[in-house]
Amino acid sequence: MIIAGQVVTVLGGRYSTELGIDVDGGETEVERWFLAATLFGARISATVAGRTFRVLDEAGLTRIAQAHRVPWDDLVALLDRGGYARYDFRTATRLHALAERIEQSYGGRIATLGSRFRAYPDLRDALDALPGWGPVTVELFLREMRGVWPGAQPPLDERAASAALHLGLLDSRDSPDVLRDLERLARAAHVDPRDLESGLVRLALAHRGMDRCPGGAACVLLSGQA
């Protein structure tokens, strides 16, 4: 399906891949994505969240458990460098609280969550209970963890479903096989299904504030008319 491929080519796919993170590459990479997802879950732009992740990454902070050992003032300074000026104090405190919880409950290893909670509802609830995490962060994290952890099986993101309907890729969001339908489209377009889902979320977000768009192959965001 040409349109499915265009979505990823024009708008991009997984946020983790964009940050140079390969969640299929093992525990270290999953740790990096967990930290990045924590930043993306805040009320701040994806650009600032991505930049801040890179600042932390370059400073050697690649696992959330490490944040507990970084002095609060130093963590604030790193967040400021990334652009978190309005949220630096709150976010530094949240990262410290999150690091402490992961250390106490999961031995400092995010992988423990994936192995302990193997059913989606249990994994979702465990993540949602973490300091500073909520439904948006949980779904973002798990959406890109499909196929990595057994419990990473969230329903199709509502924004992705709306965008897929807008493009005519799906006939209905209520089909019990909607995720399989999307996966078939992705495979036919030679893209990772996770990239297609994330690209569709990006499309839905980009459409906010637009007056009208014909959709389908004529979608202004894919046809270069935007």
Buried (B, 14 or more C-beta within 10 A) or exposed (E): BEBBBBBBBBBBBBBBBEBEBBBEEEEEBBBBBBBBBBBBBBEBEEEBBBBBBBBBBEBEBBBBBBBBEBEEEEBBBBBBBBBBEEBBBEBBBBBBBBBBBBBEBBEBBBBBBBEEBEEBEEBBEBBEEBBBBEEEBBBBBBBBBBEBBEBBBBEBBEBBBBBBBBBEBBEEBEBEEBBEBBBBBBBEBEBBBBBBBBBBBBBBEBBEEEEEBEBEEEBBBBBEEE
